[in-house]
């Protein structure tokens, strides 16, 4: 039985703390919008808008920021992994 390739032994783990944070950044807005019972009410109003509407509108920029954060973390992790592979190849 042949030994597994050496590159698989040096691969980073599949679940890393960074990947957990990435998952949370993408998962939190999804759950916040699906849990309608948490925001299905009129009070408190904000500049005349019922809570139901302004809460959902608040999640638009929050989701954008969280998605951008997840993207930056993925790019940073990929760059680190690529640099590690190039260092191992030398």
C-alpha positions in Angstrom: 0.0 0.0 0.0 1.6 3.3 -1.1 2.1 6.1 1.5 0.0 9.2 1.1 1.6 12.1 -0.7 3.7 14.3 1.6 1.7 17.5 0.7 -1.4 16.1 2.4 0.4 15.8 5.6 1.3 19.5 5.6 -2.1 20.8 4.6 -3.7 23.1 7.1 -6.7 21.7 9.1 -10.1 22.0 7.4 -11.7 23.8 10.4 -9.7 26.7 11.7 -10.7 29.6 14.0 -10.6 31.9 11.0 -13.0 29.7 9.1 -15.3 29.6 12.1 -15.4 33.4 12.2 -16.0 33.5 8.4 -18.9 31.1 8.8 -20.4 33.2 11.6 -20.0 36.4 9.6 -22.1 34.8 6.8 -24.5 32.9 9.1 -25.6 35.7 11.5 -27.4 37.9 9.0 -29.2 34.9 7.6 -30.5 33.9 11.0 -31.4 37.5 11.9 -33.6 37.8 8.9 -35.2 34.3 9.3 -36.1 34.9 12.9 -39.1 37.1 12.1 -40.6 36.8 15.5 -37.8 38.8 16.9 -38.6 41.9 14.9 -42.3 41.5 13.9 -43.5 44.6 15.9 -44.2 48.3 15.5 -42.4 49.7 18.5 -39.9 51.2 18.8 -40.2 53.5 15.9 -37.3 55.4 14.4 -38.0 58.7 12.5 -41.5 57.5 12.0 -40.6 54.0 10.7 -41.9 51.0 12.5 -39.3 48.7 14.0 -40.2 46.0 11.4 -38.9 48.1 8.6 -35.9 49.9 10.1 -34.5 46.7 11.6 -34.5 45.0 8.2 -32.9 48.1 6.6 -30.3 48.2 9.4 -29.2 44.7 8.3 -28.4 45.7 4.8 -25.2 47.6 5.7 -24.5 45.2 8.5 -24.6 42.3 6.1 -22.4 44.1 3.7 -19.8 44.8 6.4 -19.9 41.2 7.6 -19.7 39.8 4.1 -16.7 42.1 3.3 -15.0 40.9 6.6 -15.5 37.3 5.6 -14.1 38.0 2.1 -11.0 39.7 3.6 -10.5 36.8 6.0 -10.7 34.2 3.2 -8.3 36.2 1.0 -5.8 36.5 4.0 -6.1 32.8 4.8 -5.6 31.8 1.1 -2.5 34.1 0.8 -1.1 32.5 4.0 -1.7 29.0 2.7 -0.2 29.8 -0.7 2.9 31.3 1.0 3.2 28.3 3.2 3.0 25.9 0.2 5.6 28.0 -1.7 7.9 27.9 1.4 7.5 24.1 1.6 8.2 23.7 -2.1 11.6 25.3 -1.7 
